[in-house]
Amino acid sequence: MSVAAALGTQALIGVSPAHAAETSRAPIDLGVLPGGTFSDAYTINDRGVVMGVAIPADGAEQAASWDRKHRITGLGTLPGMDRSDPKGINDRGTVVGDAFPDPGYFRQAVKWDSRGRIAKLAAVTGFDYSRSVAVNDGDTVIGEAYDFSADYRAVRWNRDGTATLLPLPPGVYFGSQARAINNAGEIVGDVGNVPLRWDRDGHVMQLDTLGGGWSSPQAINDSGIAVGYGQDSAGRSRALKWDRQGHVTDLGTLGGAHSQAVAINAKGEVLGTSSTSDGTTVTVRWDSSGRITGLPEIDYPQAINDRGDVLGRTALWSPGGRITRLAPLADGEFADANGMNDDAVVGLSSRTTENGSVYHAVLWPLRKP
């Protein structure tokens, strides 16, 4: 096992300097489907297309998208299914997700092209059901196949529509999950608490651990650097970073025992959480050199963009320490952010009507640097 030195010294720990919080510009109401009263925006791609969900007049929640002019399209579901749930969007505008009946255990992985046309992803031999996780800019989709026996396997759906079961390491026979894919087609996931990476040809590599009972990578950038979390030999949950060779680094904490990493941007800046010496858990950001900064004003880490902005549920932290509170709609009481690109944040805001509160997808434009 090759384990890089942990970055846990006080010299590498910081707290974002306090700044007076600003309030964002008023969000743009992205609206709802005809006859509907609810929508929620999950994320936005680099071309400004938004992905989320909406409830039409018949009351069955479905995937939805909004184009750059903020026009909504209901993406629907497969024949015989009741609902759909989106999981990811790429810069081509391809959306992936699941179609399912009520109740939703029996899922079928699907994708919608940039024109909103739905297609069932190929069945996987030996498995009854499937669910998608993410899609890269080459239209390669990852997810899982599963069946009544509770067996599940990581799957890659190629751009030509064919499905490939991702191989397992020697001595393992079931239970793999794919977590993330980059634009080079590299996939990270885990099996039986063992962290894995698959290259674009499907060859599997077992990643190093800290000697604890489990590890799980959660994200990978286009440089092939993966982040996640795992247990060390003392039983503590630690934020981890893996290089291209599979060597692991403990990213350290803000003085507490535990930390987790959940996202990484193109520059190698990492988003996660850490406990402090008094047991409090706060959002943190590690820069590309491994310096950790606490962001106590960010209530829950949602995303980090390539500019280094960090998004929480109700606020945005920008490099330099500026905090921007996300305003609700003018007639609303609260706002809840979900995702962002370099130019905008998307999420949900309440609206007050004569019949009570309703909830609409919204977009907050970001200030240019």
NUMIGU-838167 format. One record per residue (C-alpha): x, y, z; residue in one letter. Coordinates in nm, 4 decimals. Layout:
<recs>
x, y, z, type
X, Y, Z, a
...
</recs>
This chain:
<recs>
x, y, z, type
0.0000, 0.0000, 0.0000, m
0.1323, 0.3446, -0.0933, s
-0.0086, 0.6228, 0.1222, v
0.0959, 0.9854, 0.0761, a
0.1612, 1.1976, 0.3830, a
-0.1461, 1.3419, 0.5505, a
-0.1903, 1.7196, 0.5322, l
-0.2872, 1.7714, 0.8922, g
-0.0490, 2.0334, 1.0322, t
-0.1747, 2.3612, 1.1703, q
0.0354, 2.5478, 0.9089, a
-0.1940, 2.4130, 0.6391, l
-0.5187, 2.5044, 0.8165, i
-0.7088, 2.8282, 0.7675, g
-1.0499, 2.9847, 0.8154, v
-1.1968, 3.2100, 0.5512, s
-1.1661, 3.5733, 0.6655, p
-1.4930, 3.7262, 0.7796, a
-1.6660, 3.9519, 0.5266, h
-2.0008, 4.1255, 0.5449, a
-2.2484, 3.9087, 0.3558, a
-2.3985, 4.0546, 0.0404, e
-2.7370, 3.9658, -0.1044, t
-2.7577, 3.8237, -0.4540, s
-2.9451, 3.9757, -0.7390, r
-3.3087, 3.8702, -0.7563, a
-3.3397, 3.5217, -0.9044, p
-3.5045, 3.4489, -1.2360, i
-3.8255, 3.2482, -1.2007, d
-3.7882, 2.9541, -1.4396, l
-4.1565, 2.8741, -1.4175, g
-4.3555, 2.5509, -1.4239, v
-4.5202, 2.3212, -1.6758, l
-4.8718, 2.4141, -1.7983, p
-5.1209, 2.3590, -1.5175, g
-4.8467, 2.2752, -1.2702, g
-4.7436, 2.4489, -0.9491, t
-4.4027, 2.2929, -0.8717, f
-4.0581, 2.2815, -1.0291, s
-3.7021, 2.2487, -0.8967, d
-3.3708, 2.3071, -1.0775, a
-3.0969, 2.0545, -0.9914, y
-2.7978, 2.1658, -1.1977, t
-2.6861, 2.3676, -1.5016, i
-2.4372, 2.2730, -1.7714, n
-2.1629, 2.4957, -1.9096, d
-2.3877, 2.6050, -2.1975, r
-2.6570, 2.7327, -1.9658, g
-2.9089, 2.4487, -2.0028, v
-3.0789, 2.3672, -1.6710, v
-3.1895, 2.0214, -1.5561, m
-3.4457, 1.9497, -1.2859, g
-3.7970, 1.8270, -1.2209, v
-4.1491, 1.9616, -1.2594, a
-4.5024, 1.8455, -1.1848, i
-4.7544, 1.8951, -1.4673, p
-5.1297, 1.9197, -1.4279, a
-5.1706, 1.5418, -1.3850, d
-4.9529, 1.5494, -1.0727, g
-4.6830, 1.2965, -1.1746, a
-4.3333, 1.4386, -1.1203, e
-4.1068, 1.4172, -1.4244, q
-3.7660, 1.5295, -1.5450, a
-3.7565, 1.8756, -1.7006, a
-3.5090, 2.1030, -1.8714, s
-3.4848, 2.4743, -1.9420, w
-3.2999, 2.6145, -2.2428, d
-3.0731, 2.9215, -2.2372, r
-3.3802, 3.1429, -2.2820, k
-3.5340, 2.9766, -1.9739, h
-3.8065, 2.7951, -2.1652, r
-3.9226, 2.4792, -1.9890, i
-3.9647, 2.1358, -2.1492, t
-4.1233, 1.8426, -1.9703, g
-3.9113, 1.5392, -2.0552, l
-4.1786, 1.2819, -1.9718, g
-4.1234, 0.9122, -1.9021, t
-4.1389, 0.5756, -2.0790, l
-4.4708, 0.4188, -2.1820, p
-4.6175, 0.2245, -1.8903, g
-4.4170, 0.4240, -1.6351, m
-4.5524, 0.6966, -1.4082, d
-4.2548, 0.9195, -1.3297, r
-3.8983, 1.0097, -1.4217, s
-3.6041, 1.1302, -1.2192, d
-3.3024, 1.3076, -1.3783, p
-2.9496, 1.2353, -1.2539, k
-2.7136, 1.4291, -1.4806, g
-2.6681, 1.6511, -1.7863, i
-2.3662, 1.7022, -2.0104, n
-2.2612, 1.9951, -2.2259, d
-2.4304, 1.8408, -2.5310, r
-2.7604, 1.8782, -2.3456, g
-2.8042, 1.5015, -2.3020, t
-2.9916, 1.4240, -1.9790, v
-2.9779, 1.0863, -1.8052, v
-3.2057, 0.9526, -1.5368, g
-3.4558, 0.6830, -1.4498, d
-3.8132, 0.6035, -1.5473, a
-4.0253, 0.4193, -1.2925, f
-4.3797, 0.3336, -1.1819, p
-4.5260, 0.4046, -0.8385, d
-4.3705, 0.2819, -0.6145, p
-4.0276, 0.3468, -0.7625, g
-3.8068, 0.0486, -0.6760, y
-3.8274, -0.1045, -1.0251, f
-3.6347, 0.1498, -1.2295, r
-3.5187, 0.1677, -1.5879, q
-3.2202, 0.3837, -1.6882, a
-3.3033, 0.6293, -1.9690, v
-3.1556, 0.9243, -2.1519, k
-3.3048, 1.2224, -2.3288, w
-3.1261, 1.3886, -2.6203, d
-3.0899, 1.7659, -2.6506, s
-3.4325, 1.7806, -2.8217, r
-3.6008, 1.6053, -2.5296, g
-3.6518, 1.2666, -2.6954, r
-3.6409, 0.9778, -2.4467, i
-3.4651, 0.6457, -2.5070, a
-3.4442, 0.3384, -2.2870, k
-3.0837, 0.2408, -2.2170, l
-2.9892, -0.1118, -2.3188, a
-3.0855, -0.3973, -2.0895, a
-2.8015, -0.5767, -1.9114, v
-2.8035, -0.9547, -1.9490, t
-2.8838, -1.1284, -1.6221, g
-3.0378, -0.8229, -1.4539, f
-3.3979, -0.7028, -1.4449, d
-3.3577, -0.3307, -1.3703, y
-3.1135, -0.0444, -1.4032, s
-3.0516, 0.3066, -1.2806, r
-2.8247, 0.5795, -1.4132, s
-2.5773, 0.7928, -1.2186, v
-2.3998, 1.0341, -1.4561, a
-2.3101, 1.1140, -1.8188, v
-1.9919, 1.2665, -1.9616, n
-1.9556, 1.5000, -2.2599, d
-1.8959, 1.2009, -2.4879, g
-2.2464, 1.0702, -2.4025, d
-2.1060, 0.7752, -2.2055, t
-2.3467, 0.6922, -1.9215, v
-2.2671, 0.5112, -1.5965, i
-2.4997, 0.3491, -1.3472, g
-2.5994, 0.0148, -1.2023, e
-2.7894, -0.2969, -1.3016, a
-2.9775, -0.4805, -1.0264, y
-3.2304, -0.7594, -0.9702, d
-3.4593, -0.9272, -0.7176, f
-3.1694, -1.1146, -0.5568, s
-3.0223, -0.7803, -0.4404, a
-2.7197, -0.8276, -0.6664, d
-2.6014, -0.5065, -0.8324, y
-2.3186, -0.4248, -1.0715, r
-2.1599, -0.1109, -1.2109, a
-2.2492, -0.0557, -1.5770, v
-2.1221, 0.1643, -1.8591, r
-2.3552, 0.2485, -2.1481, w
-2.1505, 0.3455, -2.4506, n
-2.2455, 0.6211, -2.6917, r
-2.3608, 0.3591, -2.9433, d
-2.6155, 0.2357, -2.6864, g
-2.4440, -0.0896, -2.5913, t
-2.4145, -0.1823, -2.2236, a
-2.0966, -0.3136, -2.0588, t
-2.0751, -0.4647, -1.7124, l
-1.7635, -0.3175, -1.5543, l
-1.5235, -0.5916, -1.4402, p
-1.4616, -0.6764, -1.0767, l
-1.1230, -0.7199, -0.9112, p
-1.0034, -1.0781, -0.8507, p
-1.1946, -1.2660, -0.5825, g
-1.5013, -1.0374, -0.5919, v
-1.8236, -1.1510, -0.7581, y
-2.0993, -0.8939, -0.6973, f
-2.1914, -0.5603, -0.5422, g
-2.0093, -0.2906, -0.7428, s
-2.1218, 0.0709, -0.7827, q
-2.0115, 0.3418, -1.0279, a
-2.0003, 0.6877, -0.8682, r
-1.8560, 0.9330, -1.1226, a
-1.7095, 0.9590, -1.4744, i
-1.4828, 1.2209, -1.6339, n
-1.4626, 1.3320, -1.9962, n
-1.1738, 1.0902, -2.0617, a
-1.4109, 0.8036, -1.9800, g
-1.2409, 0.7171, -1.6499, e
-1.4857, 0.5897, -1.3871, i
-1.4559, 0.5657, -1.0096, v
-1.6656, 0.3585, -0.7743, g
-1.6400, 0.0820, -0.5197, d
-1.7169, -0.2810, -0.4457, v
-1.7475, -0.4337, -0.1021, g
-1.6049, -0.1136, 0.0529, n
-1.2977, -0.1302, -0.1764, v
-1.2317, 0.1822, -0.3925, p
-1.1960, 0.1234, -0.7682, l
-1.1080, 0.3028, -1.0902, r
-1.1939, 0.1782, -1.4390, w
-1.0078, 0.3220, -1.7389, d
-1.1833, 0.4051, -2.0660, r
-1.1225, 0.0491, -2.1901, d
-1.2848, -0.0969, -1.8785, g
-0.9727, -0.2258, -1.7037, h
-1.0153, -0.2118, -1.3263, v
-0.7633, -0.0813, -1.0709, m
-0.7992, -0.1179, -0.6958, q
-0.7165, 0.2131, -0.5256, l
-0.5101, 0.2471, -0.2087, d
-0.6761, 0.2977, 0.1311, t
-0.5785, 0.4215, 0.4763, l
-0.6132, 0.0734, 0.6227, g
-0.9674, 0.1073, 0.7570, g
-1.2776, -0.0945, 0.6807, g
-1.4050, 0.1017, 0.3797, w
-1.3299, 0.3729, 0.1224, s
-1.5476, 0.5296, -0.1478, s
-1.4442, 0.7751, -0.4227, p
-1.7185, 1.0262, -0.5078, q
-1.5829, 1.2435, -0.7900, a
-1.3087, 1.2553, -1.0553, i
-1.1887, 1.5513, -1.2626, n
-1.0638, 1.5467, -1.6215, d
-0.7029, 1.5194, -1.5002, s
-0.7896, 1.1840, -1.3432, g
-0.7658, 1.3020, -0.9808, i
-1.0361, 1.1410, -0.7658, a
-1.1701, 1.2411, -0.4237, v
-1.3967, 1.0813, -0.1677, g
-1.3707, 0.9492, 0.1834, y
-1.2746, 0.6406, 0.3751, g
-1.1959, 0.4979, 0.7126, q
-0.8425, 0.5052, 0.8499, d
-0.6858, 0.2399, 1.0733, s
-0.8158, 0.4256, 1.3812, a
-1.1762, 0.4073, 1.2559, g
-1.2026, 0.7768, 1.1623, r
-1.3745, 0.8931, 0.8433, s
-1.1229, 1.0965, 0.6414, r
-1.1357, 1.3016, 0.3212, a
-0.9205, 1.1295, 0.0577, l
-0.7584, 1.2190, -0.2731, k
-0.6244, 0.9622, -0.5207, w
-0.3694, 1.0378, -0.7930, d
-0.3689, 0.8701, -1.1342, r
-0.1597, 0.5844, -1.0009, q
-0.4146, 0.5101, -0.7287, g
-0.2012, 0.6411, -0.4415, h
-0.4078, 0.7976, -0.1634, v
-0.3622, 1.1176, 0.0376, t
-0.5409, 1.1947, 0.3642, d
-0.6518, 1.5563, 0.3152, l
-0.6665, 1.6220, 0.6888, g
-0.9167, 1.8131, 0.9013, t
-0.9773, 2.1439, 1.0781, l
-0.8557, 1.9923, 1.4037, g
-1.1285, 1.7316, 1.4514, g
-1.1275, 1.3591, 1.3853, a
-1.3396, 1.3370, 1.0699, h
-1.3623, 1.4835, 0.7192, s
-1.5183, 1.4019, 0.3820, q
-1.4505, 1.5161, 0.0237, a
-1.7442, 1.5265, -0.2182, v
-1.6338, 1.7215, -0.5284, a
-1.3255, 1.8400, -0.7198, i
-1.2949, 2.1040, -0.9908, n
-1.0666, 2.1273, -1.2951, a
-0.7954, 2.3088, -1.0948, k
-0.7821, 2.0362, -0.8301, g
-0.9658, 2.2353, -0.5620, e
-1.1702, 2.0043, -0.3401, v
-1.5012, 2.0580, -0.1586, l
-1.6109, 1.8740, 0.1514, g
-1.6735, 1.8883, 0.5242, t
-1.4588, 1.8583, 0.8353, s
-1.5093, 1.8374, 1.2072, s
-1.3332, 2.0884, 1.4302, t
-1.1710, 2.0382, 1.7683, s
-1.5044, 2.1075, 1.9431, d
-1.6906, 1.8512, 1.7280, g
-1.8663, 2.1003, 1.5002, t
-1.8908, 2.0034, 1.1327, t
-1.8263, 2.2806, 0.8797, v
-1.7919, 2.3105, 0.5024, t
-1.4295, 2.3188, 0.3886, v
-1.2303, 2.3765, 0.0727, r
-0.8876, 2.2318, 0.0012, w
-0.6789, 2.4217, -0.2555, d
-0.4697, 2.2342, -0.5112, s
-0.1710, 2.2263, -0.2744, s
-0.3787, 2.0701, 0.0044, g
-0.4346, 2.3757, 0.2264, r
-0.7705, 2.3445, 0.4031, i
-0.9949, 2.6462, 0.4635, t
-1.3050, 2.6404, 0.6807, g
-1.6165, 2.8083, 0.5378, l
-1.8509, 2.8305, 0.8364, p
-2.0939, 3.0593, 0.6502, e
-2.1701, 2.7854, 0.3942, i
-2.4390, 2.5728, 0.5520, d
-2.4122, 2.2584, 0.3388, y
-2.1690, 2.1924, 0.0502, p
-2.3523, 2.1574, -0.2795, q
-2.0963, 2.2301, -0.5521, a
-1.7642, 2.3898, -0.6461, i
-1.7139, 2.5436, -0.9905, n
-1.3958, 2.5936, -1.1918, d
-1.3605, 2.9509, -1.0647, r
-1.3375, 2.8120, -0.7121, g
-1.6755, 2.9411, -0.5942, d
-1.8332, 2.7178, -0.3281, v
-2.2099, 2.6764, -0.3125, l
-2.4130, 2.5967, -0.0046, g
-2.7877, 2.5661, 0.0231, r
-2.8441, 2.9354, 0.0953, t
-2.5141, 3.1128, 0.0238, a
-2.2145, 3.1311, -0.2105, l
-1.8499, 3.1725, -0.1056, w
-1.6117, 3.3260, -0.3600, s
-1.2295, 3.3272, -0.3536, p
-1.1237, 3.6279, -0.1489, g
-1.3849, 3.5466, 0.1123, g
-1.6931, 3.7231, -0.0247, r
-2.0210, 3.5683, 0.0956, i
-2.3354, 3.6114, -0.1147, t
-2.6717, 3.5211, 0.0383, r
-2.9119, 3.3873, -0.2204, l
-3.2292, 3.5913, -0.2267, a
-3.5692, 3.4263, -0.2732, p
-3.8232, 3.5442, -0.5265, l
-3.9710, 3.8831, -0.4408, a
-4.2870, 3.7264, -0.3015, d
-4.1117, 3.4244, -0.1479, g
-3.9876, 3.3363, 0.1987, e
-3.6917, 3.1056, 0.1328, f
-3.4507, 2.9817, -0.1337, a
-3.2627, 2.6540, -0.1631, d
-2.9698, 2.6147, -0.4067, a
-2.8719, 2.2860, -0.5716, n
-2.6060, 2.3393, -0.8389, g
-2.4094, 2.5845, -1.0500, m
-2.1696, 2.6478, -1.3354, n
-1.9231, 2.9379, -1.3607, d
-2.1982, 3.1869, -1.4481, d
-2.5117, 3.0969, -1.2542, a
-2.6601, 2.9137, -0.9559, v
-2.9842, 2.7158, -0.9810, v
-3.2272, 2.5855, -0.7238, g
-3.5734, 2.6454, -0.5843, l
-3.7609, 2.9348, -0.4217, s
-4.1006, 2.9638, -0.2599, s
-4.3685, 3.1966, -0.3931, r
-4.6662, 3.3216, -0.1984, t
-5.0042, 3.3012, -0.3718, t
-5.3624, 3.3499, -0.2582, e
-5.3814, 2.9719, -0.2213, n
-5.0636, 2.9431, -0.0149, g
-4.7002, 2.8793, -0.0981, s
-4.5836, 2.7241, -0.4238, v
-4.2294, 2.6322, -0.5267, y
-4.0569, 2.7245, -0.8508, h
-3.7189, 2.6510, -1.0064, a
-3.5011, 2.9630, -1.0117, v
-3.1668, 3.0835, -1.1488, l
-2.9325, 3.3359, -0.9869, w
-2.6879, 3.5037, -1.2290, p
-2.3384, 3.5349, -1.0819, l
-2.1317, 3.8511, -1.0921, r
-1.8457, 3.8426, -1.3367, k
-1.4976, 3.8624, -1.1848, p
</recs>
